């Protein structure tokens, strides 16, 4: 792995500790989604077993097909509502946890300036509100699509088995395999969302405070690390000119923005600029009036 020494800070500058996302919150979010997914999968397997018991299935194909479609649709509607509630709860919890940790980390990093400045934990900045709103909508969308994707696949398999006469015997093992795959995906998605939103919140706040640059830190520990991200480790980038994070698509972003990226950023603060007018809704200026 390519490791570069940190750039020597210029006069009035300080390289802050890496910003970190609330990973524990992501794990809790993934576990909550997985629990609902498990309950949904249990009901789906029970429905498939009931359909297998339908008498004279081949002779009454139309009747069985209509009944199966009606029952799966009802199941989908039921779980759509449950996941919408789950999405509402966890999107708010995710945002609240990220905002709180971001405020705590920045205040701790700037502890020797605490006499003069305090990072607010509210969403007063219009730009920060926009970032959080977009992240919330994305998170809600990812969670609420789970029942449609899972039960939609079940519906397709069931209807194919009935209409082709291939039987429903193989569907229960299929559901078990799909459930396990979806649970893994739910955990990864939750952690990925936490990292992405945390990165966006921290970058927005730091820019509002006048911070322009950061040091890219590759954390390692990944089974298949991105060589491009490894080459960035120790390099300085600007918030208003993010580097390419995906060579295939040309996507640009900061550490943590790419899927499953665990890289972090170390903000470079120029304390001489903190004496200039800052964004009043991002921090509280506690200095006495001149």
Order of alpha helices (4+ residues) and beta strands (2+ residues): beta-alpha-alpha-beta-alpha-alpha-alpha-beta-alpha-beta-beta-beta-beta-beta
